């Protein structure tokens, strides 16, 4: 549920609760990663570093099943960052006062945020296509026949649009159901829904980055 409009303005630009929460999530993730990588030069990884390496190693192996090992090494950092940001954003909606307290709005429950995440995938895909295939990448827009150009261009636009709508719809719907059920049945039912939300929040983050990896694979593959 949404708290409302802009909290305050900076140089005439309205700052919303989703923005402040997004900034807080980014700082938390960045702080954890920095703290966990402080001892890299000492050769004695701590528990936090081991945990971070395990998470990113698992994600890299998952993306490697789609992209191959070489391209997974290249794109896993951005895909892994998207995954962490999305899953933390999803889970933030389960915290008390989420969506009701000023300055605290789960970002992935806002369409503007999910569109921004999808645009990251879009530009990563296009840049990757040119990096791995050069100008030959443009050829896939006219294959198998040139008259398909409008449809293939439309497909490139639909990909990020579908990513953003899928994530937004699922998270917003989940938050709405949790809010309504909590008002009708304050005990028991919300706990069950929150348990399911933990699973769905993970699945949505994984699906978003999995589809992103598939789009990147299609753009960077040697078939172009």
N, C-alpha and C positions, 0 to 999 in steps of 0.2 A: 504494500500500500504506500501511496506517496504522501510525503509530508506537506508538499505545496510547491510554491514557486521559488524564486531566488531568495537566498538568505541575505545576501548583500551584493554590492557591485564593486568591481575593480576596473577602473578606467572605463566606466560605462558598460561593462560586461557583467551580466548577472551570474553569480556563483550559486549553484544549487546544492542541495543535500547530497545528491548523487556524486557531484564533483568532489565535495569534501571527503566523502567516504572513499571514493576512488583514489584520491591522493593518499589517504591514510593507509589503504590497502597496499598501494605501491611502495610507500615508505616502510611498511612492515615487512613485505617480501624482500625489499632491498636490504633492510637492516638484518634480517635473518641470514640472507646469503652472504653479506659482508662479514657478519660475525662468525659464520661457519667456515669461512675461507681465510681467516686471519693467519692460520698456521700452515699455509701451503708450502712456504719456503723452508719450514723446519722439518718436513718429512714425517711428522707425527700427527696424523689426522685425529681430531677429537670426535666425540660422539655426534655432535651436530654436523660436522663435515661429512662423516660417514653416512648420516641420514640423508643429507642433501645429495651426495653422490649416488646413493641408492635410488632416490626418487628420479633424478635426471638420467641415471643409467637405465632404469626401467622404461622411462619415456623414450629415450633414444632408441632402445631395442624395439619398442613398439613401432615407432616411426620408420625404423629401418626395414620392417616387414612390408612397408608400403613404398618407401623411397629407395631402398637399398642402403648399404652401409655408408658409402661415400656421401650421398646427398643427405642422408640422415644426420651425419656429422655437421653438415653445413647449415641445415635448417632446424635441427633440434633445439638450438638455443632460443629461437623466436617462437617455435611451436610450444616448447616447454614453458616459456614465460607466459604465453597466452593461456596455457592450461592452468598454471598456478594462479594467475590473476582471476580467471573465470571461476575456478573452484572455490577460492577464498571469497569472492564476491557472492557466489551462490550461497555459501554457508553463512555469510554475514546476515542474511535474511532470517536466520533461525535464532539470532541473538535477541534478548529482550529489548523492546522499544524500537526495533528495526522498522523503519518506515513511518514512525510516529514522532520520534524525538527529532528536533531540529538538528540538521547536520548529519543525520544518520539515515541514509537511504541506500539499500543494496543496489549497486550500479547495474547489474545485469537484469534488473527488473525495469530498466528504462530503455526504450527503443533507441534513443540517441547514442547510448553507450554501446549497445550491441552492434549498431551500424558502424560505429568507429572501429570496433574489433574486427568486423567483417572487412572493412576497408584495409586493415593491416594485412589480412590474408590476400585481398585482391592485389595490392601493390607488391607484396612479396612474391605472389605467383607470376605477375607480369615481369618483374625485374629478374626473377629466376629464369623465366623463359628466354629472355634476351641474353642472360649470362651464359646459359648452357647451350643455346642454339643460335645466338647471334641474330642477324636479320632474317635467317631462315625461319625463325619463330613466327614471323608474320604470315608465312605460308600456310599455317594450319587454319587461318581464317578463311581460306578459299579452297580448302580440301573437304570433300573430294571434287566439288565443282564450285566455280566462282559465284554462281547465283545464291549459294548458301551463306554468303558473307553477312547479310543482315541478321540471319538467324543465329549464326555463330557469335556475332557481336552481342546480340541479345542474351545469349547463353552466358557470356562472360559477366554480364550485369546481373543476371538472375542468380548466379552462384553466391555472391556476397549478400544479396537481398534475402535469399533463402536461409543462409547462415544466421543472419541477424534476426529474422522473424522467428525462426525455430527456437533460438535461445531465449529471446524476449518472451515469446508466448508461453513457453514452459515455465520459466521462472516467475513471471507475473501471475500466471494461473496458479502456481504452487503457493505463492504468497497470499493470494486472494482466498484460496481454500483454507489455508492455515488460519488466516485472520477470521474468517466467517465461522469456522468450526470452533475456534477458541472462544468466540462469543456465545455460541449456542451450547457447547458442551465443554466447560472449562477444565474438566478433569478426564484423563484417560485418552480420549480421542486425539487431542493435540500431540500427545507424546508419540502415538503411533504414526501420525502424519509426519512429525519431525524426523522419526526414524527412517521413513520412506524418503523424506526430503534429502537426507544425507546420501542415500543411494542415488537418487535422481540428480542431485547436484554434481556428483562425480561423473555420472553417465553423460550429462549435458556437456561438461567440460571436455570429456574424452571424445564425444561425438563431434564437437565443434573442431577440435584440432585434428581428428582423424580425417574429416572431410577436407579440411584445409590441406592436409598432407596429400590427399588424393588429387586435389586440384593442382598442387605444386608438382606432383609426379607427372600429371598429364602435360603440364607446360614445359617441364624440363627434360622429359624423356627423349631418347634418341629418335623416336618416331617422327619428330618434327624435322 
